[in-house]
Amino acid sequence: MALQVCFLYQDKFFTLFKEKNGILVELSGKSNRGFGKAVLIVSKELTYHAREKYPPAADKNIRAIISNDVPDLFPMLKEPTFQYKIAKKGTNFYMIDIWAFEESVLEQVKPHFNYSYVVCEELLFYSEHAELTCFRGGKFFHIVAHDKNGFLGSRTFTSMPQGSDIILFMRSLGVFGQGINKLNLYAGCLKDSIKEETKGLEVIEHNSSMPISAAGFRHLKWRQFKITSKLSHINTALILRVSLYCFIAYVVFNFYCLKGLNSTINGLEGEISKVDKEIASFAAMAAKQESKDVVEALASKFAKTPSVLYILDRFAQTLPVGVVVRKINIDGRAATVDMESASPLETIKLISLMGGVKKVELSGTPFKIGDNNYGFKINVEFAEDISSYG
């Protein structure tokens, strides 16, 4: 995979690199030409990180949910843009890493580097086994934990971290830090005391100041990081010609469709006649003894369906004043609920903790109603015997 990479820093504008034999090699120029993915990397010193827990949701809805929380998670940013990675998927929750930075920092690079993708630096840390990487970025020192799934956690220091700092950081990772037995030290972090105080780790010193390699790029889901707002390089004349050709093809296609319309109608009349005969056959069967099994199966299914009044009563006991259930559809042990709430996330959490509820998922994206309320839809799966939960 051919790569052209631009690192955006806080204190020295940016530096260009290209991939060569799996290594990022610094370029002397300040413009990119040639082929390959053009990637802008926002360095760690320009980003802020948070790890938050969310209810399970479809991937296409996760970004919309997170975007509602970003202003509160990162109040220090005026115009934040963000990227995310699912760190862990539980039965009733997702643990999500979120990186945010000022969108305005990208403007200074556009005249010099024609990038198509933007990636936060910590998303590029990757290794076959759980490892630590210590490197210097600007005025700060950083330690990042990573494995075959990418980023695990990080810590920033204003001075050179000691061996005791590294051990404390590993302990703070909890389950994410299990199995770490290797420490990479990059230029600017070469210190003998670190090796002496971390005897349980294999310490490897690197002469390079670049802590990430091309391997980290190969594990990205590129679609999430694609920039879609660049319209300046579109060939307008080409688009118009293609549109005209499509219109001509559409007219020709419709001409041949209309030409065969009469024969199609005749064929449909024959099919309708067959369907009428089948309906009559089903009606006759319903009057016979064979329909008894069908009726008994339906009765058994509805006997296992939770009472609508019972479910509504549980909702009324659980939900606070101000939360409105607009519509509820129950199909067996599953229900679809349309709701209004000032805090959809808190409402979903309350329902997921309600007795008899096995699973709750957000369907679609919440939408604003009035000044303080949001409308949203959830899918709820109940236990086999909901009434046993009191």
N, C-alpha and C positions, 0 to 999 in steps of 0.2 A: 504493500500500500504506500504510494508516494505521498509524502507529507510536506507542506510548507507551514511552519509554525512561527507565530509571533507571541512573545511573552510581554504582557503589559505590566509594568512595575509602577511603584509609587514615586520613586525618587529618580529613576533614569529613563523615563519615557517607555521605550520598548526595545527589544532585541529580536532579530530574526534568526530562525534556525531552519535547517532542512534535515530530513532523515537520510542517514548513510550507514548501511549495514546494521540497522537496528539502533543506531545512536543518533542523537540530535546534535548536529554540528552547527556552530554559530556562523552566520554570514556577515560580511562586512558592509553590504549595501543596506539601503533603507526602503526598498520596494521589492515586491514579489512578482516574478515572471516565471512562466513555465506551467507544468501540469501537476495535478495532485490536489488533494484536499487542502484548502487554505484555512488554517485553524488559528483563532485568537484565544490565547490562554490568559485568563485573569489571575494574577498571582495571589497567593494566600494573604499577603499583606493588604490587599484591596478588598478582601471578602470577609464576611461575618458568617458564622456557622451556628446552627441550633439543631438539636435532635428532639423531635416531638412525637407523641403517640396520637394516632388517628383511628377512627373506626374503619373497617374494611370498605373499600370502594373500588369500582372499576378503574383501570389505569387512566382512561380518558377523562375521568372526573376528579382524579387526585389533584391535578394542577389547579383546577378551579377552587377546590376546597382550601388548598394551601394559600392561594392568592388572597383569600379573605383574612388570613391570619398574619401575613407578612408585615403589614404596617405595625402591628402590635409586637411582633417578635423582634423587629429591627427598627425601633423608633429613632435611632440615630441617623437613618438614611432618609433623604428628602424624596427621591424618586427611585425606589428600589426595584430591581429586577432580580429574579431568583432562578435557581436550578435545584433539583432534588434527586435523591436516590433512596430507594426502599432498603433500609438496613436489615429489617427482620419482619417476617409475616407470622403473626400469631393467629389463634382461632378467632378472637374477637377484636384484634387490633393490628395496626401496622406501625412499626417504628421507622420513622422517616428522617433522614439527614437533609437539612435545607441550607443552602448557601445563598447569600444575598449580597449585592453590591450596587453602587450608584450607576444607573444606566448612562449617565452623562460621561463617564470615563471612557466609554467606547468611541465617543465622537472624535477624540484627538487622534485616533489611529486610522480612521476611514480614508483620509486623503493619501496615506502612505502605504497601507496594506489592505488589499481587496479581499477580505476574509468572507468565508461562507458559513463558518461555524464558530461558536463561542463556548468555551468550556472553562469551568473553575478548576484551578490547579489541583486541588485535593481529590478531584474525581479521577485523576490520571495515575494515582499511585496503585500499583499492582505487583503481586508476587505469587509464585506457586504455593508458598507456605507463609504462615503468619510471621511477619517481620516488623522491625522498627526502622525508620529512616530519620536521621538527624541532619539538618542542613541549615544554612544561614540564608535569610531573605531580607535584604535591606539592613535595617538596624536591629532586627530581631532574629532569634534562633527558634527553629520549629522542630518538633518531633511528631511524626505521623506513623500510625499503625495501619497495616494493610495486609491483605491476603489475596487468595484467588478470586474473591468477590469484590475486591477493591478496598475502598476506604473503610477503616474501623473506628478511628478516633484520632484526635490531635491535641497538642498542647503548645503554646507559644511562651517564650521566655525573653525577658529584656536583657539577660546576660547569659554567658555560656552555661548550659545546663550541666550539673554534676551527675555522677552515677546514681546518687540517692534520688535526684529528681526523676530520673528515668525509671527507677524501680517504683516510685510512687505513682507515676503516670500509668505504668502497666497494671498496677492494682486498681486504679480508678476505672479501667476499661471493663472490669467485671467479666461477664461471659464473652465479650468481644475480644478480650486479651488472652484467652486461653491458647496455649500452644506456641507462644512467641519464644523463640530461642535464638534469634539473630538480630544484630544491630548494625546498620549501615551508617558510617560516618562520612560525610562529604566535606569538600574543601571549606575551611572556616570552622570546622568542628573537630579538628584533629587534636585530641588532648589525651595524654597518657592516663590521667586520673580516671577518666571515664572507663577505660578498659580494666583498671584495677578494681573499681567498685562494682562492676557488673560481670563478675566472674562466671555467672551462670549463663551468660549470653556469648554467642560467637560474634566477635566484633570484627568488622571488615572496613578498612579505610579505602576511600576512593579519592583519586586526585581531582576528579571532575567536580565542578560546582553545580552541575545539572542533576538533581535528584530523581528525575523521572526519565524513562526511556520510551522508545516507540512501542514497547509491549503494552503499555497502558492504553494506547489509542485503539489497539485491536480489540479491546473488550468493551468499547463504548457502544451504546445504542445511538447511532449518529442522528437519527430523526429528531430526538429530543433537543439537540443542540443546533439544528439547522436554522439559519437566519432567513426569514421569508419576506422581509420588508424591503429588500433591495430591488428597486424597479428601474434604476437609472441606466442599467446596461441592457434592457430589453429592446429588441429590434421591433419597433412599432409597425414598420412596413411589412415585415414578415408575418406578424400576427394578423394584420388585415388580410393579407393574401390567403393565409391558412383559413381564416374565418369565411372568406368568400368561397373557397373550394368546398368547405364543409356545408355551406348553404346550398350550393349547386347539387352536391351529392344528396342532401336532404330532399330537395325538390324532385330529383330523379327517382329516389326511393319511394316517395309518396305516390308518384305517377303510377309505378308498377303495382303498388299496394291497392290503389283505387281500381286499377284495371281488373284485378282479380277479386274485387269485393263481392260481386254477385255470386260467384261460385262459392265463396266462403259463407255467405248467408244461407245458401241452400244446404251446405254441409252442417251448419249450426242447427237448422231446423230438424235435421235427422237426429242429431245428438240430443236435442231437447226431447224428442219423442222417446228415445231410449231411457232418458232420465225419468220421464213421467211413468213409464212402465215399472221401473225399479222402485219408485215411490209407492206405487200401488201394491207391489209385492211386499214391501216392508209393512204397509198398513194391514195387509192380510195376516202377516206373521204375528203382529202385535196381538191379534185376537186369539191366537193359538196358545197352547201350553208352553211352547218353546220360549215365550217372552217372560215366563216366570223367573227363570235364572237371571235374566238381565235385571228385572225389578229387584230381586233379592240382593244382587251385587251392588246396585245403587243404594239400597237401604243400608247395607253394611258400610259403605263408604261414608254416607252422611252421618251414621251413628258415631263414627270416629272424628267427625268434624267438631271443633270446639264451638260452644254456644256463642253466638254473636253478642248477646247481652252480657255474658260472662267476660268476654274479652274487652268490651267497652267499659265494663265496671272496673277491670284491672287498669285500663288506661286512665280512667277518671281518678283512681286512687294514687297513681304514680306521677302523673304529669302536673306541674305547677300551674297556678292561675296565669292566664295569658296565652297558654299553648292551646291551639285549636285543631281538632281533628275534623278535616273538611269532608273526607270520604274514606271508606274502608271496604275493600273487597277481600273476601275470605274464600280460599279454595283448599279444602282439606286442612292441613296444618300450616299452610302458607297464607300470608295476607299482604296486600298492597295498601299502604296508608298514605293519603295526601294530608299534609299538615301545614300549619303556620306557626312560626315561633320567632322570637327576637334573637334566639341563639340556637340554630339548628344543631351545632355540634354537641352542646350540653343536653339537648332534648334526646338526641340519638344515644348518648351515653346512658341517660336515665332508662330508656326503653330496653337497652341491652342488658341492664342489671335487673330488670323486672322478672319476677318469678315465672317460670314456664317458658321464657323466651330462650330459644336455642341459638339464634343467629339474627343479626340485623345488618342490612347493607343499604347504603345510599343509592338511589336510582336517579340518574341524571344530575344536573347541577342546580343548586339552590338559586332562586330568583327573588329579587327584592319586591316587597309589597308595602307601599307607603314609606314612611320615614324610618321605622325601626323594626319592621317585621320582614321575614323571609318565608317564601313558600318553597316546599320541597316534598319529595316522595321517597318513601323507604319500603324495602321488602323485609318482612319479618317471618321467621320460621319458628313455630312453636314446638314444644316437646310433645311426645306422643300422648301423654295424659296431663294436660295443663292444669286440670282441677286439683291435682295432687300437690301443687305448690301453694295452696292456701289462698 
